[in-house]
């Protein structure tokens, strides 16, 4: 069985140097803005999560940079366990499409202020359900994430689910 190496924040920063400079820059800027109430282990988990996102695919470093960029805003809307759920949802989207994950992270500060924490996973799955592996479906799914904050101002979550089902049927 392989033993999992415990990384320090400095180790994470060193690993991030393999990617375009913006990833490490965003981590460093965000670290200064993250809440002081975060424990050292939580800060490491946050840093490691971004590194794992960056390592997924050739273009996933863009999603990781965006993840770091918005983290200080997003964490203000939820307890840390939901923040990790938000992170995991974006990471899962990144495995499908880094473009989709980037749109998810970009939209998150606006959406998280209106979305109940228990709906984070459902929201990410709604965007994912619109993605079929084509550029057109990618554009639609990204537009969904981009428009989510406005949709959430005017529709209940159940109505958003119905709207996405309608969009999905229409896109076929």
N, C-alpha and C positions, 0 to 999 in steps of 0.2 A: 504494500500500500504506500502511495506517495504521501510524504509529509508536506503539509501546506506551510510555506514560508510566511512568517509574519513580517510584513513590510512596515517600515516607518514612513512618515510623511516625506522625509528626505529621499528614501528609496523610490517612492511614488514619483516625486519630482524628477529624479534621475531617469526613470523609465519613460516619463512623458517627454523627455528631450529627444526621443526618437521620432516624434511627430512634429508637425509645423509648430513654430514658436507660440502661436496663439493659444494652444491648448494649455501649456504651462502658465502663460500670462493670465489666462482666465482663472485657473486654479488659484494662483497667487492673489489676484484681485478679490476673488470670491472669499478666500480664506480670511481676509481682513474684515469682510462684511458679514461673515457667518456669526450667529449669536454666541455670546460668551457662555451661555448655559450648556452648549454642546460639550459633552465629555471628550477626553482625548480619544477614547475608543470610537465614539461616534464620528469624530473628525477623521479618523483613519478609515472608517467604513465608507464615509462619503468620498474621500480621496481615492480609495481603492476602487469604488464603484465607477468613478469617472475613468480611471485607467482601464478597467475591464471593458467599458464601452468603447474606448479608443482602440483597443486591441481586436475588436470583433472582425472588421473588414477593412479594405483599403481606404474607404471614405468615412469610416465611423469616427475618425478623429474630429470631424466637424460636429457631430452629435455630442461628443464628449466636451468640446469647447462650449457649446451652447448649454449643456447640462451644468457645467461649472458656473457659467455666466448668470443663469437664472436661479440657481440654488438659494442664494441669500434671500431672494424675494419669496420663493415658494415655501421655504421652511417656516416662514412667519405665519402661514395659514394652517399648519397642522402639527400634531405631535410627531416625534421622530419616527415612530413605527410606521405611520402613514407616509412620511417623507421617503422612507425606504421602499414602501410599496410603489410610490410614484416613480422612484428611481428604477425599480425592477420593471415596471410597465414600459418605460422609455427604452430600457435595455432590450426588452423583448421585441419592441418595434424596430430597434436598430438591427437586430438579426434579420428581420424581413427586409428592411430598407432604411439605410441611414438618413435618407431624405425625409422619410416619414417620422423618424425619431426626432430629427432636428425641428420639424414643424411642431411636433408634440411639445418639445421643450420650449420653443419660442412662444407658443400659445399658453403655456402653463401659468405664468404669473397672472394673466387676465382671467383665465378659467378657474384657477384654484380659489380665488376670492369669492366665486359664486357657486362653486361645486362643493357638495358635501364630501367629506373625506371618504366615506364608504363608497362613493361613486367613481373614485379615481380609476380603478381597474375597468369598470364598465365603460367609462369615457374613452379610455385608450383602446378598448376592444371595438367600440363603435367606429373609430377612425380606421382601425385595422381591417374591419369588415368591408370597408369600401375599397381597400387595396387588393387588386387582382394580379399584380405583377407587371402591369403595363404602365406606360407613361401617363396615359389618360386617367387611369384609376389612381395613380400616385398623385396626380394634380388634384383630383377630386378629394382624396383623403386628406391631403395637406390643406386644401381650402376648408374642409370641415374643421380641422383643428384651428386654423386661423380665424374662423368665424364663430368658434365655440363660445367665447365670452359674450358676444352679442346675442347668440341664440339663447344662452342661459339667462339673459336679462328678461327675455320675453316668453320662454317656454319652460315647462316643468321638465325634469329629466325624462319622464315617461314620454312626453311629447317629442323630445329630442330623439329618443329611441325610435318612435314612429316615423319621424322625419327622415332619419338615416335609412330605415327600412324602405321608405318611399324612394329615396335617392338611389339606393342599391337596385331596386326593381327597375327604376327609370334608366339606370346606366346599362342594363342588360339590353 
